[in-house]
Amino acid sequence: MNGANIKSCRKDVKRAFRVLQARFAIVAGPSRFWRKEVLHDIITTCIILHNMIIEDERDLNAPIHDDWECPPPTVEMIVDKNHRFEQFLARHKKMKDKDAHFALRNALIDHLWEYTRGGS
């Protein structure tokens, strides 16, 4: 593959993911804590559903079903011995702390100001 083909393929893949993210919230959400096999199944399912929707939209004579009863989805949670998820949430909360942000920003400004004036 030459550079132009790689660039073209990359654009196609990005476009496909944008389409899936716009249609399915699970693809747009964070994926760090899903197992690789589960992610594979999610993406495969979304692609199949997307193709089925496109096919259904083409059939103008297809019957319209308004009421569909679906069981609530079940989500398998992975128990992590190191409490990675709780650590992630704690780090995220620290990053969103405005007081800490302003204190760090002001400390950096003071440090840079002293440094440019020839201080320590």
N, C-alpha and C positions, 0 to 999 in steps of 0.2 A: 504494500500500500504506500502510495506517495503522500506527501504532506497535504495536498488538496483533498484527497479522499478521506484522510483522517479528520481533517477540519469539517468536511461535509458530514461525516458520520457523527462527530461530536455534536454538531448543530442539530441533527435529527434526534439524537438521544435526549438532548436538553429540551427540545420542543415536545417530545413524547412525555417527558416527566412533567413539564408544565401543564399539559393536557390532563394527565392523571391527577396532579395536585389540585387542579381546579375542580375536578369532578369528585374526588374522593379525599375526605379530610384525613383519613388514616395515612395517606401517602405524604400529605403536607406536614404532618406532625413530627415530633422528634422520634428517632429510630434507634438511639444508642442502646436502649435497654432490651431490644428485641433480639432473639437469637437469629443467626444467619438463616437457618432453615425456615423460621417463621416469616422473616422478611421476604424470602423467596416465594413462599406461599401467598403472602399478601399481595406482592407485586403481580404474580401470575394471575391471581384471582381478579385483581383490578383490571388487568389487561383484557382478560376474558369478558368481564362484565362490560367494559367499555366497548369492546367489539360487538357484544350482543345488543347494547343500547343503540349503537350506530346502525346495526342491521335492522333493529326494530323500527327505528325512525324512518328508514327507507320504505318500509311496508305501510303505505297509507291506508290500506284496507284492514289492518290488524285491529282486533277488538281492544277496546280500552277498559282496563280493570282499575277501578278506583279503590276498592277495599281489599287489601291483602293483609292477612294476619301473619305476623312473623314472630317467632320466639325471640326473646331478648338475647343479644349476643353475649357469649361468654368469652372472657379474656383470661388467659392463663398468666398468672403472675409468677415470675421467677424469684425465688427467695435467695438473696445473696448474703452469704455469711459475713461479708465485710460491710454490709449496709451501704453499698455504693449509691443507691438511690437517695437515701437520707443525706449522705454527704453531698451529693449533687444539689439537692434542694437547699441545703445550708449554704453552699457556695453561691448558688444563684441568689439567695436572699441577701447575702453579703454584697454581691455585685450591685444589687438594686437599692442598697441603702444610700439615700441621698446625703445624709449627714456625713457618712464615711467618705463619699465621693468628694464632697466639697472640702473636707478636712485634708484629704490626700492631694487634691488639686492645689489648695492653698500652700501646703507644705512644699510641693514641687515648685510652685512659683517662687516661694521664698528661697528655696535652695538654688534655683537657677539665677535668681536675682543676685544672691550673694556670690555665686560662682562667677558671673559676668563682671562683678565689681572687684574681683580679685580676692574675695574672701576664701574661707576654707571649704 
